[in-house]
């Protein structure tokens, strides 16, 4: 009996190993090691984000008792405050090690998220969400050099895989959050908040299994805040921030357009989200193929900007269409827009890594995140004015802005390459 049991265990282990090898060969999971650990941590973390993002506004309005205006104002203040953390925390990650810095920021995120259960007034809400956003921005800045350090020779491909994984996990978390929204009780909303806090703790536990990355020694002649003085990179960041507005077209402008300006059925909003999510999950890694240099990234940005214009033009034509035809054209527009999103995401990953010196990956990652932060803060006003208030012409104007940025980007990237000094080759611990 013992021999049969041992044989069964061996067979089970072999089958498990065979399945794992097949998943690695198909690119569904990374090989064993730091990359798989990072992927697992990302998956766990994004489940929590999916839980919270879906139910956050409802928790603050229906459970805490804040008005929609108060929630919007508080979130806007937090988004702007969060921009302050990226560069200094990124610099800390460069000098003290990204894994250790990332663990601290995740811990702060967990505590700040859990503290939301004690919020009962507007100003306490503002203080706590500001701390939460500061920790989130800091976490992203520290995570940049961590991903770069373990991603191997093609960081853009790995980062694209992580984005696809994030979308899949976020969708799973969103489905779970839908149950809490349906229950619509304080206990259910508290479960979302505390569930997200627990995913930060779980993420930290996974990250702690990674080996430390020794900081890359910086040239002595360089000052502390070199990213902020790198004018070409700051310009690339600003242009990428403008392009990042595209990420809010489908989650902010499109739902309002479908409900208020078109004859399409309201349930089409969910269909569009599903189309976008599934395309990212299945095609983000494929879209990153060949985008392994700064030049290739600028070509992808150009293609992406044209796709944004075409997708937004399709959506803009649906204002006067019948319901069924409008639904079909809107889905086509979403698909085309998402193709542009895939190219832009891969190009953005490559530029953020490729234009940053190795000894300052965290600082540059924090600076690059400012572009996305400003886009997040500006998106409701900009897209509300252009796509909703102006209507169809506004969609075309926004698409044209994307094309102009796509045409300018190659020249700015070449400027950044000409002025960039090579990083030191050695990887010694900084003093």
C-alpha positions as CSV (number, residue, x, y, z in Angstrom):
1,X,0.0,0.0,0.0
2,X,2.8,2.4,0.8
3,X,4.5,1.7,-2.5
4,X,1.3,2.3,-4.4
5,X,0.9,5.6,-2.4
6,X,4.5,6.7,-3.2
7,X,4.0,5.7,-6.9
8,X,0.8,7.7,-7.0
9,X,2.5,10.7,-5.5
10,X,5.3,10.5,-8.0
11,X,2.9,10.3,-10.9
12,X,0.9,13.3,-9.6
13,X,4.1,15.3,-9.2
14,X,5.2,14.4,-12.8
15,X,1.8,15.4,-14.1
16,X,1.9,18.6,-12.2
17,X,5.4,19.3,-13.6
18,X,4.3,18.5,-17.1
19,X,1.3,20.8,-16.9
20,X,3.6,23.6,-15.5
21,X,6.0,23.1,-18.3
22,X,3.2,23.3,-20.9
23,X,1.9,26.6,-19.3
24,X,5.4,28.1,-19.4
25,X,5.9,27.0,-23.0
26,X,2.6,28.6,-24.0
27,X,3.6,31.8,-22.2
28,X,0.7,31.6,-19.7
29,X,3.0,31.7,-16.7
30,X,6.6,32.7,-16.3
31,X,9.3,30.2,-15.6
32,X,10.1,29.4,-11.9
33,X,12.0,32.2,-10.2
34,X,11.6,35.9,-9.5
35,X,9.4,36.6,-12.6
36,X,6.8,34.1,-11.5
37,X,6.9,35.5,-7.9
38,X,6.4,39.0,-9.3
39,X,3.5,37.8,-11.5
40,X,1.8,36.1,-8.5
41,X,2.2,39.2,-6.4
42,X,0.7,41.3,-9.1
43,X,-2.2,39.0,-9.6
44,X,-3.0,39.1,-5.8
45,X,-2.7,42.8,-5.7
46,X,-4.9,43.5,-8.7
47,X,-7.7,41.3,-7.4
48,X,-7.8,43.7,-4.4
49,X,-7.8,46.7,-6.7
50,X,-10.7,45.2,-8.7
51,X,-12.6,44.7,-5.5
52,X,-12.1,48.3,-4.3
53,X,-12.4,50.2,-7.6
54,X,-15.8,48.9,-8.4
55,X,-17.3,49.6,-4.9
56,X,-15.3,52.6,-3.7
57,X,-17.7,55.4,-4.7
58,X,-20.7,53.4,-3.4
59,X,-18.9,52.7,-0.1
60,X,-18.2,56.4,0.4
61,X,-21.7,57.6,-0.6
62,X,-24.0,54.8,0.6
63,X,-22.1,53.6,3.7
64,X,-20.0,56.5,4.9
65,X,-22.7,59.1,3.9
66,X,-20.6,61.5,1.8
67,X,-22.1,63.3,-1.2
68,X,-21.0,62.5,-4.8
69,X,-19.4,66.0,-4.9
70,X,-17.5,65.4,-1.7
71,X,-16.2,62.1,-3.0
72,X,-15.1,63.6,-6.3
73,X,-13.4,66.5,-4.6
74,X,-11.6,64.3,-2.1
75,X,-10.4,61.9,-4.8
76,X,-9.2,64.7,-7.0
77,X,-7.2,66.2,-4.1
78,X,-5.7,62.8,-3.3
79,X,-4.7,62.2,-6.9
80,X,-2.8,65.5,-7.0
81,X,-1.2,64.9,-3.6
82,X,-0.1,61.4,-4.7
83,X,2.0,63.0,-7.4
84,X,4.4,64.2,-4.7
85,X,5.6,60.7,-3.8
86,X,6.8,59.2,-7.0
87,X,10.2,60.8,-7.6
88,X,11.6,60.9,-4.0
89,X,10.5,57.3,-3.3
90,X,11.8,56.2,-6.6
91,X,15.2,57.8,-5.6
92,X,15.0,55.9,-2.3
93,X,14.4,52.6,-4.1
94,X,17.5,53.3,-6.3
95,X,19.7,54.0,-3.3
96,X,18.4,51.6,-0.7
97,X,17.0,48.7,-2.8
98,X,13.7,48.4,-4.6
99,X,12.4,45.3,-2.9
100,X,12.8,46.7,0.6
101,X,11.3,50.1,-0.4
102,X,8.4,48.3,-2.2
103,X,7.7,46.2,0.9
104,X,7.4,49.4,3.0
105,X,5.1,51.1,0.6
106,X,2.8,48.0,0.4
107,X,2.6,47.9,4.1
108,X,1.6,51.6,4.3
109,X,-1.0,50.9,1.6
110,X,-2.5,48.0,3.7
111,X,-2.7,50.2,6.8
112,X,-4.2,53.2,5.0
113,X,-6.8,51.0,3.2
114,X,-7.8,49.4,6.5
115,X,-8.1,52.8,8.0
116,X,-10.9,53.7,5.6
117,X,-13.3,51.6,7.7
118,X,-13.0,54.3,10.4
119,X,-13.8,57.2,8.1
120,X,-17.0,59.1,9.0
121,X,-16.4,62.7,8.1
122,X,-15.4,64.5,4.9
123,X,-12.0,65.8,6.2
124,X,-11.0,62.4,7.7
125,X,-11.9,60.9,4.3
126,X,-9.6,63.4,2.5
127,X,-6.7,62.7,4.9
128,X,-7.0,58.9,4.6
129,X,-7.4,58.8,0.8
130,X,-4.5,61.2,0.5
131,X,-2.3,58.8,2.5
132,X,-3.6,56.0,0.4
133,X,-2.8,57.7,-2.9
134,X,0.7,58.8,-1.6
135,X,1.4,55.1,-0.7
136,X,0.1,54.0,-4.1
137,X,2.2,56.4,-6.1
138,X,5.2,55.5,-4.0
139,X,4.5,51.8,-4.5
140,X,4.5,52.2,-8.3
141,X,7.7,54.1,-8.2
142,X,9.5,51.4,-6.2
143,X,8.0,48.6,-8.3
144,X,9.5,50.0,-11.5
145,X,13.1,49.2,-10.8
146,X,12.0,45.9,-9.2
147,X,10.4,44.8,-12.4
148,X,13.3,46.1,-14.5
149,X,15.8,44.2,-12.3
150,X,14.1,40.8,-12.7
151,X,12.5,41.1,-16.1
152,X,15.5,39.9,-18.1
153,X,16.6,41.1,-21.5
154,X,13.1,42.0,-22.7
155,X,11.4,44.0,-19.9
156,X,8.7,45.3,-22.2
157,X,7.4,41.8,-23.0
158,X,7.3,40.9,-19.3
159,X,5.6,44.2,-18.4
160,X,3.1,43.5,-21.1
161,X,2.4,40.1,-19.6
162,X,1.9,41.7,-16.2
163,X,-0.6,44.1,-17.7
164,X,-2.6,41.3,-19.2
165,X,-2.5,39.5,-15.9
166,X,-3.5,42.6,-14.0
167,X,-6.6,43.0,-16.3
168,X,-7.6,39.4,-15.7
169,X,-7.2,39.7,-11.9
170,X,-9.0,43.1,-11.9
171,X,-11.9,41.6,-13.8
172,X,-12.1,38.8,-11.3
173,X,-12.1,41.2,-8.4
174,X,-14.7,43.3,-10.2
175,X,-17.0,40.3,-10.4
176,X,-16.7,39.6,-6.7
177,X,-17.3,43.3,-6.0
178,X,-20.6,43.1,-7.9
179,X,-21.9,40.7,-5.3
180,X,-21.2,43.3,-2.6
181,X,-22.9,46.0,-4.7
182,X,-25.9,43.8,-5.1
183,X,-26.2,43.2,-1.4
184,X,-25.8,47.0,-0.8
185,X,-25.1,46.7,2.9
186,X,-22.4,48.3,5.1
187,X,-21.0,44.9,6.0
188,X,-20.7,44.1,2.3
189,X,-18.9,47.3,1.5
190,X,-16.6,46.9,4.5
191,X,-15.7,43.4,3.2
192,X,-14.5,45.1,0.0
193,X,-12.3,47.6,1.8
194,X,-10.8,45.0,4.2
195,X,-10.5,42.5,1.4
196,X,-8.3,44.9,-0.5
197,X,-6.2,45.6,2.6
198,X,-5.6,41.9,3.0
199,X,-4.4,41.6,-0.6
200,X,-1.7,44.1,0.1
201,X,-0.6,42.0,3.1
202,X,-0.6,38.9,0.9
203,X,1.3,40.7,-1.9
204,X,3.9,41.8,0.6
205,X,4.3,38.2,1.8
206,X,4.9,37.1,-1.8
207,X,7.3,39.9,-2.5
208,X,9.4,39.1,0.6
209,X,10.3,35.8,-1.2
210,X,12.3,37.8,-3.8
211,X,16.0,38.2,-3.4
212,X,17.3,41.7,-2.8
213,X,18.5,43.8,-5.7
214,X,21.7,45.7,-5.0
215,X,21.5,49.3,-6.0
216,X,23.5,50.4,-9.1
217,X,26.2,52.9,-8.1
218,X,25.5,56.4,-9.5
219,X,28.2,58.5,-11.1
220,X,29.7,60.8,-8.4
221,X,29.4,63.9,-10.6
222,X,25.6,63.5,-10.9
223,X,23.3,65.3,-8.5
224,X,20.4,63.8,-6.6
225,X,17.4,64.7,-8.7
226,X,18.7,64.0,-12.2
227,X,15.4,62.9,-13.6
228,X,13.8,66.3,-12.9
229,X,16.7,68.0,-14.7
230,X,16.4,65.7,-17.7
231,X,14.4,68.0,-20.0
232,X,14.0,65.5,-22.9
233,X,12.7,62.8,-20.5
234,X,10.4,65.3,-18.8
235,X,9.0,66.1,-22.3
236,X,8.5,62.4,-23.1
237,X,6.7,62.1,-19.8
238,X,4.4,65.0,-20.7
239,X,3.6,63.6,-24.1
240,X,3.0,60.1,-22.8
241,X,0.7,61.7,-20.1
242,X,-1.4,63.3,-22.9
243,X,-1.6,59.9,-24.6
244,X,-2.6,58.4,-21.3
245,X,-5.9,60.3,-21.5
246,X,-6.9,57.5,-23.9
247,X,-7.2,55.1,-21.0
248,X,-10.1,57.1,-19.7
249,X,-12.0,57.4,-23.0
250,X,-13.6,53.9,-22.5
251,X,-14.2,54.1,-18.8
252,X,-15.4,57.7,-18.5
253,X,-16.4,59.3,-21.8
254,X,-17.9,56.3,-23.5
255,X,-20.4,55.3,-20.8
256,X,-21.7,58.9,-20.7
257,X,-21.9,58.9,-24.5
258,X,-23.8,55.6,-24.7
259,X,-26.3,56.6,-22.0
260,X,-26.8,60.3,-22.8
261,X,-26.0,60.8,-26.5
262,X,-26.7,57.6,-28.4
263,X,-29.6,55.3,-29.0
264,X,-27.6,52.2,-28.1
265,X,-28.8,50.1,-25.1
266,X,-27.4,50.9,-21.7
267,X,-26.1,47.4,-21.2
268,X,-23.6,48.0,-24.0
269,X,-21.4,49.7,-21.4
270,X,-20.7,46.3,-19.8
271,X,-20.1,44.8,-23.2
272,X,-17.6,47.4,-24.1
273,X,-15.7,46.9,-20.9
274,X,-15.7,43.1,-21.5
275,X,-14.4,43.6,-25.1
276,X,-11.6,45.9,-23.9
277,X,-10.6,43.6,-21.0
278,X,-10.5,40.4,-23.0
279,X,-8.5,42.0,-25.8
280,X,-5.9,43.2,-23.3
281,X,-5.7,39.8,-21.6
282,X,-5.3,37.9,-24.9
283,X,-3.3,40.3,-27.0
284,X,-1.2,42.6,-24.9
285,X,1.9,40.3,-24.9
286,X,1.5,39.7,-28.7
287,X,1.2,43.5,-29.3
288,X,4.6,44.0,-27.5
289,X,6.5,41.8,-29.9
290,X,9.2,43.7,-31.7
291,X,8.8,46.7,-29.4
292,X,12.2,46.2,-27.8
293,X,14.0,49.5,-28.7
294,X,13.2,53.2,-28.3
295,X,12.8,53.5,-32.1
296,X,10.3,50.6,-32.3
297,X,8.4,52.2,-29.4
298,X,8.0,55.5,-31.3
299,X,6.7,53.6,-34.3
300,X,4.2,51.9,-32.0
301,X,3.1,55.3,-30.5
302,X,2.5,56.6,-34.0
303,X,0.3,53.6,-34.9
304,X,-1.5,53.8,-31.6
305,X,-2.4,57.5,-32.1
306,X,-3.9,56.7,-35.5
307,X,-5.9,53.9,-34.0
308,X,-7.2,56.2,-31.3
309,X,-8.3,58.7,-34.0
310,X,-10.1,56.0,-36.0
311,X,-11.7,54.4,-33.0
312,X,-13.0,57.7,-31.7
313,X,-14.2,58.8,-35.1
314,X,-16.3,55.6,-35.3
315,X,-17.8,56.3,-31.9
316,X,-18.5,60.0,-32.9
317,X,-20.6,58.9,-35.8
318,X,-23.1,57.0,-33.6
319,X,-25.0,60.0,-32.2
320,X,-27.7,59.9,-34.8
321,X,-27.8,56.2,-35.6
322,X,-30.5,53.7,-34.7
323,X,-29.9,51.7,-31.5
324,X,-28.7,48.4,-33.1
325,X,-26.5,50.0,-35.7
326,X,-25.0,52.4,-33.1
327,X,-24.2,49.4,-30.8
328,X,-22.4,47.6,-33.6
329,X,-20.3,50.7,-34.6
330,X,-19.5,51.5,-31.0
331,X,-18.2,48.0,-30.4
332,X,-16.1,48.4,-33.6
333,X,-14.8,51.7,-32.3
334,X,-13.9,50.1,-28.9
335,X,-12.0,47.3,-30.6
336,X,-10.0,49.7,-32.8
337,X,-9.3,52.0,-29.8
338,X,-8.1,49.0,-27.7
339,X,-5.7,48.0,-30.4
340,X,-4.2,51.5,-30.0
341,X,-4.2,51.0,-26.3
342,X,-2.2,47.8,-26.6
343,X,0.5,49.5,-28.8
344,X,0.6,52.5,-26.5
345,X,1.0,50.4,-23.4
346,X,3.9,48.4,-24.8
347,X,5.6,51.5,-26.2
348,X,5.2,53.3,-22.8
349,X,6.8,50.4,-21.0
350,X,9.8,50.4,-23.4
351,X,10.4,54.1,-23.2
352,X,10.1,54.3,-19.4
353,X,12.8,51.6,-19.2
354,X,14.9,52.4,-22.3
355,X,15.4,56.1,-21.6
356,X,16.2,55.8,-17.9
357,X,19.8,55.2,-16.7
358,X,20.2,51.9,-14.8
359,X,21.3,53.7,-11.6
360,X,18.1,55.8,-11.5
361,X,15.3,53.4,-12.6
362,X,13.2,54.2,-9.6
363,X,13.5,58.0,-9.8
364,X,12.7,57.9,-13.6
365,X,9.9,55.5,-12.9
366,X,8.4,57.9,-10.4
367,X,8.8,60.8,-12.8
368,X,7.2,58.8,-15.6
369,X,4.2,58.1,-13.4
370,X,3.6,61.8,-13.0
371,X,2.3,61.9,-16.6
372,X,-0.3,59.2,-15.8
373,X,-1.2,61.0,-12.6
374,X,-1.9,64.3,-14.3
375,X,-3.9,62.4,-16.9
376,X,-6.0,60.8,-14.2
377,X,-6.6,64.2,-12.6
378,X,-7.4,66.0,-15.9
379,X,-9.4,63.3,-17.7
380,X,-12.9,64.0,-16.3
381,X,-12.7,67.7,-17.2
382,X,-11.0,67.3,-20.6
383,X,-13.0,64.4,-21.8
384,X,-16.2,65.8,-20.4
385,X,-15.7,69.0,-22.3
386,X,-14.6,67.5,-25.6
387,X,-16.5,64.2,-25.9
388,X,-19.8,65.1,-24.1
389,X,-20.2,68.9,-24.2
390,X,-18.9,69.3,-27.7
391,X,-20.2,66.0,-28.9
392,X,-19.0,64.4,-32.2
393,X,-16.6,67.2,-33.1
394,X,-15.0,66.9,-29.7
395,X,-14.3,63.2,-30.2
396,X,-12.5,64.1,-33.4
397,X,-10.5,66.9,-31.8
398,X,-9.3,64.6,-29.0
399,X,-8.3,62.0,-31.6
400,X,-6.4,64.6,-33.6
401,X,-4.5,65.6,-30.4
402,X,-3.4,62.0,-30.0
403,X,-2.2,61.9,-33.6
404,X,-0.2,65.2,-33.1
405,X,1.5,63.7,-30.0
406,X,2.2,60.5,-31.9
407,X,3.9,62.5,-34.7
408,X,6.0,64.6,-32.3
409,X,7.1,61.7,-30.0
410,X,9.9,60.2,-32.3
411,X,11.7,63.6,-32.5
412,X,11.6,64.0,-28.7
413,X,12.8,60.4,-28.1
414,X,15.7,61.0,-30.4
415,X,16.5,64.2,-28.5
416,X,16.4,62.2,-25.3
417,X,18.8,59.5,-26.7
418,X,21.3,62.1,-27.9
419,X,21.5,63.8,-24.5
420,X,21.5,60.6,-22.4
421,X,24.8,59.5,-20.8
422,X,25.4,55.7,-20.6
423,X,25.0,54.3,-17.1
424,X,27.9,52.6,-15.3
425,X,28.2,48.9,-16.1
426,X,29.1,47.7,-12.6
427,X,26.3,46.9,-10.1
428,X,27.8,47.7,-6.7
429,X,26.0,48.7,-3.7
430,X,25.8,52.5,-3.3
431,X,27.3,54.1,-0.3
